[in-house]
Amino acid sequence: LPPARTTLLQHFMGWFVRTERPVFDPTTADLMDFRTPQPARGLSFGYVLPLDPHTALVEYTEFSPAPLETGGYLTALHHYTQEVLELGEFRVTAQERGIIPMTDGHFPHRAGRSVYRIGTAGGATRPSTGYTFAAVQRQSRTVAARLRAGRAP
């Protein structure tokens, strides 16, 4: 990460789960459920993105200085799925894991003579939430427009 006043990481592990009984409301996503054990430094939350009454992405997320070992995420997800959400029997059909820098540091937009960074590497990640998608769209439109006009991105 570049030098900055704030250098936290948003790190997470999620399971795509399939439950035996219908437990999810596909019309309602729960994006920041703070009923997770809170770390000594930072904060944590779970979220649920339902796909249908039996299927959802269930994720454990932390904002803290360092990521967890795999066992820490597994313990947190087990607690969240069993103790908080009370899902009962389910199977994990897929898993995701990631780390997003949460920083106010300046990322250089250029990485070489003809390499221009977009997304997280180009400073598009919002340091308060980790949301990057809208800024990537703006960056991509700008790069395309400048190239069409014969200018450097």
Secondary structure, 3 states (H helix, E strand, C coil): CCCCCCEEEEEEEEEEEEECCCCCCCCCCEEEECCCCCCCCCEEEEEEEEEECCEEEEEEEEEECCCCCHHHHHHHHHHHHHHHCCCCCEEEEEEEEEEEEEECCCCCCEEECCEECCHHHHCCCCCCCCCCHHHHHHHHHHHHHHHHCCCCC
